[in-house]
Amino acid sequence: MCESFRALRSVLRARYRLGFTALLQRNQAPKYPDSRRRSSDTNSGAARPLEGVRVLDLTRVLAGPFATMILGDLGAEVIKVERPGGGDDTRTWGPPFVASESVYFLSVNRNKKSIAVDLKHRRGAEVIRQLAGVCDVLVENFLPGNLPQLGLGYAELSRINPGLVYCSVSGYGQTGPQARSPGYDSIASAVSGMMHITGPEDGEPVRPGVAMTDLATGLYAHGAVMAALLHRQKTGRGSHIDCNLLSAQGFRTRDGHLVLAAANDRQFVTVCQVLELQDLAADPNYRTNQLRVQNRKQLLQILSQRFMQQNSADWLRRFQGSGVPVGPINSIQEVFSEPQVSAGMGVSRCFRPGRLVLIGF
């Protein structure tokens, strides 16, 4: 064990006497909760679904931290790694602040432990390798290719921990001509066409009021991690997950807009079948994700023309049960007319002491 890691362990022991020191000293197989139904009331004392699961969080800003926060909410032990000095950029994003901490930062980083490590330093990289060896999940949002250059890519860390679930969150995915380009919510909203379909029909493009692509990507990432943990429980093997901001794509219909996400080749084929564009699925220009990225302009033009031929409700009925994530972009008035929202509002009125349900917060 290198000298810096001993020093780090000493600091962590002082700060987290219970649990985290033991984390660094053992490399046990994860303990999975049984299949009994759990109450969603966190005050009940019942074990949460991901208790015993350890997550190494190398992400910053929003999409990645949002995903790892959800995992922490579900009971996972999340260790957030930040750069020495300033830490996560969003620590300074404000106002508003609570004391010296940004509310933005606090809103997506609850239920986490935090350490500062210089990944570019040889000893810092060794610290990450040691931690990866005793964690179940690693989530990162570095530019594709950067961590492998430091010896911290999936190929390198999976040799240390074959059961590691390694989730990469990026702007454009791990492959394609823009893979190495930095991706932010505002850029993804522009490139994906979302800003084009936001605002007055004949007006200028408008950025959505919330970081829609970041939040959607975080949700997809957390769901993919859950699926990968289940896969590992069955097979004993970890996996590499590729989530990116560009996967949440908006399309205009005859009377509104839909958000559609085809995250893999199988789902793309399903989309083509639902749209009755079988020739598109067989087109060699679109058979893989990399090819679809390379020929993105032509593909989006074909899909956009097809979506414009029917109403949103017609498309939603067609996609129902297909396995492809799809949903309408509603106006505020339409949001409260949604059956799911109406049902949730009914639940929100059922308060019990010590429990508050917030709908749409």
N, C-alpha and C positions, 0 to 999 in steps of 0.2 A: 504494500500500500504506500503510495507516494506521500511525501511530507505534507503537501497542501491538502490532501484528502483527510489526513489525520487532524489538521487544524480545522478543517470544515466540520468534521464530525464532532470535535470538541465544542465548537460554537453551537451546533445544532443540539447537542446534548443539553447545553445550558438553557436553550430557548424552548426546546420541546422535550421535556423529560419523559413524557409518556409516548411511546409509539415510534417516533421518528428515529431515535437511536437504534431501536431494535430493527427498524427497516434497513439500516445500513449494515447490520451485522448478520442478517440472515437472507437466504435466497430460497424461500419455500415456495412450493406450488400454491397458487392462489386458492383461497377457500371460497367456494361459491355458496350462496344461500340456497335453501331448499325451495321447492316449488309451491309452498303454501302461499295463499293470497295475503298480501300485505296491505295494511291501511295506509292511505295517503296522508293521514294526519301525523305530522312529524312529532307531535307532542304525546303520542300514544306510547312511546318507548319501544315500538316494534323495530326490528332490524331493517335497515334500508337495503334496496336490491343490490347495490354495488359495494357494500361493506366488505372489506378484505381485498378490494381491488386498488392498486396503486397506479397513479397517473403522473408521468413526468411531462410537465407543460413547458414547452419551449416557444410558446406563442406570445404575441403582443398585439395591441390595438383592440380589434373587436371580434372578428369571425372565430378565430382560434380560442381566445379567452372565453367567449360565450359558450362554445362547445364544452370546454373543460369545466366551466362553472356548472353546467347542467350535470355533468358526470359527478361533480362534487356534491351537488344537491341530492343526487341519488345515492350518496353514501361513500363514494370513492375518496381515497386520500390523494389529494392533488398537490404536487410539489412544483411551484412555479419558479422557473429559472429566469432571472433578469440580468441585464448587463450591469456591470459595476458602474457606480456613479449616478446616472439618471434613472435607471430601471426602465420599465415599460414607458413608452412615449406618452401614453394617456394619463400618466400620473400628473402631468402638468397641463392637461387639457381642461380649461375652465375660464371663467367661473361657470357654475358654482363649485365651491370647495367645502369640504368638511374638515376643519382645522387646515392642515396643509395638503390634504389628499383631494384629488379631483373626484367629483361625484361620478363622472364618466368612468373613471378607473374602478371605483368602488362598485359600480352597478354591474360589472361583469367579472369581478374577481373575488367574490365572497367564497368562503369555504376552502381557502387555499393557504398553503404555507409558501413562503418565498425565500429564495436564496439568490445571491449575486455571484455569477460565474463568468469569467472571460473565456468564451468558447474558442477564441483564436489563439489562446495560450496553450502550450502543450499540456501543462498540468491541469488547466481548466477542462480541456477535452477529455482528459483521463477521469476527472470527476464525473462528467456526464456518462462516460462508458460504465463507470462503477454503478451509478444510479440506474442506468438502463438495465443493468444486469439483475436488479432486484425489483423492477417495476413491471407491471402488466401491460401498460399502454404508454406510448410516447406520442405526443401531438406537437407538430412544428409547423411554422408558416414562413420559413426562410425561402429565398429564391431557389427554385429547383436547381440542384447541382452544388449548392454552397455547402451543405452539411456533408455530403460524400467527400468533398475536398478536405474536410477536417477529420475524416475517418469516422463520421457520425451518421452516415446514411443507413438506410434499411439493410443493405447487404452486409455492412460491417457489424451493426449492432445485433442483427438476427443470428450472427455466428456466436455472439456472446450469450444471447438469450433467444433460443429458437421459438419460444412461445410469445415473443413480443408483438403486440399489435401496434403498428407504426402508421400514424395518420398524418399525411401531408396536406396542408391547406395552402392554396396559392391563388393567384389571380387568374391564370389561364390553364392550369394543369401541368403535369410533368412532361408532356410532349407537345410538339407543334412549334410553329415558327415564333410564337409569342411566349413560349414557356418561360424564358428567362426575363421577361418584362415584369416590372413590379406591378402589382394589382391592388387597387383600392376600390372601395365601394362606388365612389363617384365615377371613376374610370369605367368600371364594369357596367354601371348604369348607362353610361354613354355608348360604350361599344356594343352592348347587348341590345340597344334599341329602346330600353326602358324609358330614358328621358324623352325620347321622341314621341312616346305614346302617353306622356304625362303632361297635364295642363290643357289649355283650350285647344280645340281641334285645329284651328288655324293660327295658333300662337307659337311662340318660341318654345323649344324644349325646356322642360322643367325637371329638376332633380327631385325625386321622391322625398317626402318630409322625414322619413326614417331611413336608416341604412339597410335597405331591404335585402340587397344581395349579400351583405355581410351576415345578417341574421339568418337568412335562408341557408347559407353555406354552413354556418355554425350548427344549425339544426340537423342538416344532412350529415355533417361530420359526426355529431354525437350519436345519431342513429346508426351510422355505419360502424362506429366503434362498438356499439352494443351488439350488432350482428356479428362482428368479428370475434368478440369475446364468446358468444354462443358457439361460433364455428370452432374456436380453439377448445372449448369444453368438449366438443364432440371428437376433434381430431388431434388435439395436443399441439397444433401448429399455429403460429402467429401469421400475420398478413400485413401487406402494405396497402393503405387506403389513399386514394387520390381524390381530394375534394377541391373544387375551384369555384371562384365567384361567377365565372361566365356560364356555369351550368344552369343557372336560374334565368330563363329566357322568356321575354314577353312577346305575345303575338296579338295583332288586331283581328277581331272577328267582324261580322257584318254589323253587330250592334254593341260591341264592347271590346274587352281585352281579356286574354287568358295568360296565365303564367304556366309554362310547361318545362319539365326537367327530364331529359333523357340522358341519364348519367352513364350508360354503357351501350355496347353494340346491340345487345338483346332488346333493350328498351327502344333504341332507335328503330329497329325492325318493327316493333310493336306500334310505334307512332306511325310509321309508313302504312301499316296494315289498317289502322283506324282511319287514317286520312285517305285510304284507297289509292295510295301511291306506291304500289308494289314494285314498280319499275325503279323507283328511287332507292329502295332498299337493296336492289340488285346492282345498282350503278357502282362500278369499281371506284368512282371518285369519292364515295361516301361510306365505304365498307368498314372503316376503322375511325376511331376518334381523331387520330392524327390527320387523316385525310379529310374528315369533316371540318376540322379547324383550317386546314390549308385551303379548302374550297368553301369557306363559310359564307362568303357574300352570295354566291350562286344558290347555295342551299337555303339560306334564309329567305331569299327572294321567292323560291319555289314554295316553301312552307307558308310564307306570309300570304301569297296569292290564294293558296288553298284554304287557309283559315278564314279569309275574307268572304268565302262563298256561303258560310252558314252562320247562324247566331251562336252566341256563347253557350246558351242552354243546350242546343243541339249537340255541340262538341262535348260538353260535359257528360251528356248521356252516352255518347259514343265511347268516351274514355273510361266510363265507370266500369270497374272490375278489370281493367286492362293491366293494372300494375304499374302504370306510368303516373307519377305525381303531376297533377294538373288542378288548377283552380282559377276562379275568376278574379279580375282586379275590380273590386267593387267600389262604388261611391260610398260615402259615409252613410247615406240613406239606405243603400242596399245592404251594407254590413249588418244593420239591425233588423233586416228582413230575412237574413240567412237562418234557416232552421237550426243549424248547429249553434249559432250565436244566441238565438232565442232560448234554446234548451239550457245553454250555459248561464244565461241571465237568471233562469229559474233556479238553478243550483246555487247561484251566488247569494240568493236571499236566505238560504238555509245556513245560518251562522250558528256555531256552537261556541261555548266559552273556550278561549284560548286558540281559536281558529278563525281565520279570515280568508275568504276566497276573493281574489281580485281578477275580474274578467277584463282581458285586453290590456293589462298593465305591462 
